[in-house]
Amino acid sequence: MGVMKRLTNIVQAKANKVLDKAEDPRETLDLSYEKQIEQLQQVKRGLADVATAKKRIELQAQQLQQAAAKLQDQARQALTQNREDLATQALTRRAGIATQLEGLKTQHEQLAQQQERLEATTQQLQARVEAFRTQKETLKASYTAAQAQTKIGEAVSGISESMSDTGLAMQRAQDKIAQMQARAGAVDELLASGTLTDMSGSSDPLQAELDKGAASGQVELQLAQLKSELNAPAVAPSGELGAAKTDAAEASEEPVDGEVVPEQPHAGAPATGAPTAAALTAATPTAPADPFSLDAGSAS
């Protein structure tokens, strides 16, 4: 018996938990309001039934009053005709009607009291239903606002299910990127050490070693050329040398005081100290070197 009771309690607890999760307070409030409206309608129908019964009793009383008046007239008419027996019979029936009227009066009073109580109850229920309706709308608005605020807070803090899924997806993407970067670095190291073979290049290890030695020799040759250029003495350009000789010649040809100036040579003859064709050729700028050749840059 104890096991069955515990099992029943567990089932009830589970069912209550599921029902609490599925229950919406706004729907519960609406259902309660509808039930109160139904109860108010039932009270109003009962009040209408009592009022109808009271009116029916009043109509019966009027009919009995008319019958009693008629019997009273018949008794008088019988006495005028010296028919006391008929007069007695009419008065006896009228006495029975009087008894019925007394009973109807009692019922009428009871129905009147019941109608008054129902009217008071109806007014109270009407006031309670109106108050509950106002309170219901206030509670529904408060619940909706609280629910919206909770959803916004969960969305901002990342507690909601959608934000959690997004965060997990981003974390998985970052882990995959880090794994791919680590794998690419490991492959590069293995290719550089020769453990793995680069299928896109030459597959002959001997040719790879020869290419490596040729590249090293070329670097050493370029280094030796740079050292020889740095150690060579600086030589003045031929254009500057010719200009210096011309200035010296002009200075030597200037006359001093008392010296006879000789005649100037013919215009067609070359002037003393003029630059030669070789000097002009040396002073002429050369064509720009090829920017895509390393040998041209070292030769200049």
C-alpha positions as CSV (number, residue, x, y, z in Angstrom):
1,M,0.0,0.0,0.0
2,G,2.9,2.3,0.8
3,V,4.5,1.7,-2.6
4,M,1.2,2.4,-4.4
5,K,0.8,5.7,-2.5
6,R,4.3,6.8,-3.3
7,L,3.8,5.9,-7.0
8,T,0.6,7.9,-7.0
9,N,2.3,10.9,-5.4
10,I,5.1,10.7,-8.0
11,V,2.7,10.5,-10.9
12,Q,0.7,13.4,-9.5
13,A,3.9,15.5,-9.0
14,K,5.0,14.8,-12.6
15,A,1.6,15.6,-13.9
16,N,1.4,18.9,-11.9
17,K,4.8,19.9,-13.2
18,V,3.8,19.3,-16.8
19,L,0.5,21.1,-16.3
20,D,2.2,24.1,-14.6
21,K,4.6,24.3,-17.6
22,A,1.7,24.2,-20.1
23,E,-0.6,26.5,-18.1
24,D,-0.9,30.1,-19.2
25,P,-2.1,32.4,-16.4
26,R,-3.8,34.7,-18.9
27,E,-5.9,31.8,-20.2
28,T,-6.7,30.7,-16.7
29,L,-7.9,34.2,-15.8
30,D,-10.1,34.3,-18.9
31,L,-11.6,30.9,-18.0
32,S,-12.4,32.1,-14.5
33,Y,-14.1,35.2,-15.8
34,E,-16.2,33.1,-18.2
35,K,-17.3,30.9,-15.3
36,Q,-18.3,33.9,-13.2
37,I,-20.3,35.3,-16.1
38,E,-22.1,31.9,-16.4
39,Q,-22.9,31.9,-12.7
40,L,-24.2,35.5,-13.0
41,Q,-26.4,34.4,-15.9
42,Q,-27.8,31.5,-13.8
43,V,-28.7,33.8,-11.0
44,K,-30.4,36.2,-13.4
45,R,-32.4,33.2,-14.9
46,G,-33.4,32.1,-11.4
47,L,-34.5,35.7,-10.6
48,A,-36.6,35.7,-13.8
49,D,-38.2,32.4,-12.8
50,V,-39.1,33.7,-9.3
51,A,-40.6,36.8,-10.8
52,T,-42.6,34.7,-13.3
53,A,-43.9,32.5,-10.5
54,K,-44.9,35.5,-8.4
55,K,-46.7,37.1,-11.4
56,R,-48.6,33.8,-12.0
57,I,-49.7,33.7,-8.3
58,E,-51.0,37.2,-8.7
59,L,-53.0,36.3,-11.8
60,Q,-54.4,33.2,-10.0
61,A,-55.4,35.5,-7.0
62,Q,-57.2,37.8,-9.4
63,Q,-59.1,34.9,-10.9
64,L,-60.1,33.6,-7.5
65,Q,-61.2,37.1,-6.5
66,Q,-63.5,37.3,-9.5
67,A,-64.9,33.8,-8.8
68,A,-65.6,34.8,-5.1
69,A,-67.4,38.0,-6.3
70,K,-69.5,35.9,-8.7
71,L,-70.4,33.5,-5.9
72,Q,-71.3,36.3,-3.7
73,D,-73.7,37.6,-6.3
74,Q,-75.2,34.2,-6.8
75,A,-75.8,33.8,-3.1
76,R,-77.7,37.2,-3.1
77,Q,-79.7,36.2,-6.1
78,A,-80.6,32.8,-4.5
79,L,-81.9,34.6,-1.3
80,T,-84.0,36.9,-3.4
81,Q,-85.6,33.8,-4.9
82,N,-86.0,32.2,-1.4
83,R,-83.4,29.5,-2.3
84,E,-81.4,29.4,0.9
85,D,-79.9,26.0,-0.1
86,L,-78.4,27.6,-3.3
87,A,-77.2,30.6,-1.3
88,T,-75.6,28.3,1.3
89,Q,-73.8,26.3,-1.5
90,A,-72.5,29.5,-3.1
91,L,-71.2,30.9,0.2
92,T,-69.6,27.5,1.0
93,R,-67.7,27.6,-2.3
94,R,-66.8,31.2,-1.7
95,A,-65.3,30.2,1.7
96,G,-63.1,27.6,-0.1
97,I,-61.9,30.3,-2.5
98,A,-61.0,32.5,0.5
99,T,-58.8,29.6,1.8
100,Q,-57.1,29.3,-1.5
101,L,-56.4,33.0,-1.5
102,E,-54.8,32.8,1.9
103,G,-52.5,30.1,0.6
104,L,-51.6,32.1,-2.6
105,K,-50.9,35.1,-0.4
106,T,-48.4,33.2,1.6
107,Q,-46.7,31.9,-1.5
108,H,-46.7,35.3,-3.0
109,E,-45.0,36.7,0.1
110,Q,-42.4,34.0,0.1
111,L,-41.7,34.5,-3.7
112,A,-41.4,38.3,-3.0
113,Q,-38.8,37.7,-0.3
114,Q,-36.9,35.3,-2.5
115,Q,-37.0,37.8,-5.4
116,E,-35.5,40.5,-3.1
117,R,-32.7,38.1,-2.0
118,L,-31.9,37.2,-5.7
119,E,-31.9,40.8,-6.7
120,A,-29.4,41.6,-4.0
121,T,-27.3,38.6,-4.9
122,T,-27.4,39.6,-8.6
123,Q,-26.1,43.0,-7.8
124,Q,-23.3,41.7,-5.6
125,L,-22.3,39.2,-8.3
126,Q,-22.4,41.9,-10.9
127,A,-20.1,44.1,-8.9
128,R,-17.7,41.2,-8.2
129,V,-17.6,40.2,-11.9
130,E,-16.8,43.8,-12.9
131,A,-14.0,44.0,-10.3
132,F,-12.6,40.7,-11.3
133,R,-12.6,41.8,-15.0
134,T,-10.6,44.9,-14.2
135,Q,-8.2,42.9,-12.0
136,K,-7.9,40.2,-14.7
137,E,-6.9,42.7,-17.4
138,T,-4.4,44.3,-15.0
139,L,-2.8,40.9,-14.2
140,K,-2.7,39.9,-17.9
141,A,-0.9,43.2,-18.8
142,S,1.5,42.7,-15.9
143,Y,2.2,39.1,-17.0
144,T,2.7,40.1,-20.6
145,A,5.1,42.8,-19.6
146,A,7.1,40.5,-17.3
147,Q,7.2,37.8,-20.0
148,A,8.5,40.3,-22.6
149,Q,11.1,41.7,-20.1
150,T,12.3,38.2,-19.4
151,K,12.7,37.3,-23.1
152,I,14.6,40.6,-23.7
153,G,16.9,39.9,-20.7
154,E,17.5,36.3,-21.8
155,A,18.3,37.5,-25.4
156,V,20.7,40.2,-24.1
157,S,22.5,37.9,-21.7
158,G,22.7,35.0,-24.1
159,I,20.7,32.6,-21.9
160,S,18.0,32.0,-24.5
161,E,18.1,28.9,-26.6
162,S,18.7,30.8,-29.9
163,M,21.6,32.8,-28.5
164,S,23.1,29.7,-26.9
165,D,22.9,27.9,-30.3
166,T,24.6,30.9,-32.0
167,G,27.4,31.0,-29.3
168,L,28.0,27.2,-29.7
169,A,28.2,27.5,-33.5
170,M,30.7,30.4,-33.2
171,Q,32.8,28.3,-30.8
172,R,32.8,25.3,-33.1
173,A,33.9,27.5,-36.0
174,Q,36.8,29.0,-34.0
175,D,37.9,25.5,-33.0
176,K,37.8,24.3,-36.6
177,I,39.8,27.4,-37.8
178,A,42.4,26.8,-35.1
179,Q,42.7,23.1,-36.0
180,M,43.1,23.9,-39.7
181,Q,45.8,26.5,-39.0
182,A,47.7,24.1,-36.8
183,R,47.5,21.4,-39.5
184,A,48.7,23.8,-42.2
185,G,51.6,24.9,-40.0
186,A,52.6,21.3,-39.3
187,V,52.4,20.4,-43.0
188,D,54.6,23.3,-43.9
189,E,57.2,22.3,-41.3
190,L,57.2,18.7,-42.6
191,L,57.6,19.9,-46.2
192,A,60.5,22.2,-45.2
193,S,62.3,19.4,-43.3
194,G,61.8,17.0,-46.3
195,T,59.7,14.5,-44.3
196,L,56.9,15.1,-46.8
197,T,57.3,15.4,-50.5
198,D,55.9,18.5,-52.3
199,M,54.0,16.9,-55.3
200,S,53.6,20.3,-57.0
201,G,57.4,20.8,-57.5
202,S,60.2,18.5,-58.6
203,S,60.1,15.0,-57.2
204,D,63.9,14.4,-57.7
205,P,65.8,15.0,-54.4
206,L,69.2,15.2,-56.2
207,Q,67.9,18.0,-58.5
208,A,66.6,19.8,-55.4
209,E,70.0,19.7,-53.8
210,L,71.7,20.9,-57.0
211,D,69.2,23.8,-57.3
212,K,69.9,24.7,-53.7
213,G,73.7,24.7,-54.3
214,A,73.3,26.8,-57.4
215,A,71.3,29.4,-55.5
216,S,73.8,29.5,-52.7
217,G,76.7,30.1,-55.3
218,Q,74.8,32.9,-57.0
219,V,74.3,34.6,-53.6
220,E,78.0,34.3,-52.8
221,L,79.0,35.8,-56.2
222,Q,76.7,38.8,-55.8
223,L,78.2,39.3,-52.3
224,A,81.7,39.3,-53.7
225,Q,80.7,41.9,-56.4
226,L,79.3,44.2,-53.8
227,K,82.4,44.0,-51.7
228,S,84.7,44.8,-54.7
229,E,82.5,47.9,-55.5
230,L,82.7,49.1,-52.0
231,N,86.5,48.7,-51.8
232,A,87.3,50.4,-55.2
233,P,88.7,54.1,-55.1
234,A,86.3,56.9,-56.1
235,V,86.9,58.3,-59.6
236,A,85.6,61.7,-60.7
237,P,83.3,61.6,-63.7
238,S,84.8,62.6,-67.0
239,G,82.3,65.4,-67.5
240,E,83.3,67.1,-64.2
241,L,87.1,66.7,-65.1
242,G,86.6,68.4,-68.5
243,A,84.7,71.3,-66.9
244,A,87.6,71.8,-64.4
245,K,90.2,71.9,-67.3
246,T,88.1,74.4,-69.2
247,D,88.0,76.7,-66.2
248,A,91.7,76.4,-65.7
249,A,92.4,77.3,-69.3
250,E,90.2,80.3,-69.2
251,A,92.0,81.5,-66.1
252,S,95.4,81.1,-67.7
253,E,94.3,83.1,-70.8
254,E,93.2,86.2,-68.9
255,P,95.7,89.1,-69.7
256,V,97.7,90.7,-66.9
257,D,98.8,94.4,-66.8
258,G,101.3,95.2,-69.6
259,E,100.8,91.9,-71.4
260,V,99.9,91.8,-75.1
261,V,96.8,89.8,-75.8
262,P,97.3,87.4,-78.8
263,E,94.8,87.1,-81.5
264,Q,91.8,84.8,-81.0
265,P,91.8,81.6,-83.1
266,H,89.5,81.1,-86.0
267,A,85.9,80.5,-85.2
268,G,86.1,77.1,-86.9
269,A,89.1,75.9,-84.8
270,P,88.4,74.1,-81.6
271,A,89.0,76.1,-78.4
272,T,91.8,75.2,-76.1
273,G,90.6,73.1,-73.2
274,A,87.2,72.2,-74.9
275,P,85.8,68.8,-73.9
276,T,86.6,66.0,-76.3
277,A,84.1,63.7,-78.0
278,A,85.0,61.0,-75.5
279,A,84.2,63.4,-72.6
280,L,80.9,64.3,-74.2
281,T,80.1,60.7,-74.7
282,A,80.9,60.0,-71.0
283,A,78.8,62.9,-69.9
284,T,75.8,61.7,-71.8
285,P,73.3,59.9,-69.5
286,T,72.8,56.2,-70.1
287,A,69.5,54.4,-70.7
288,P,67.7,53.3,-67.6
289,A,68.5,49.7,-66.4
290,D,66.0,46.9,-66.7
291,P,64.0,46.9,-63.3
292,F,63.4,43.2,-63.7
293,S,67.1,42.1,-63.9
294,L,69.3,41.8,-60.8
295,D,72.5,41.7,-62.9
296,A,71.8,45.1,-64.5
297,G,71.5,46.7,-61.0
298,S,74.8,45.2,-59.8
299,A,76.7,46.3,-63.0
300,S,75.6,49.9,-62.6
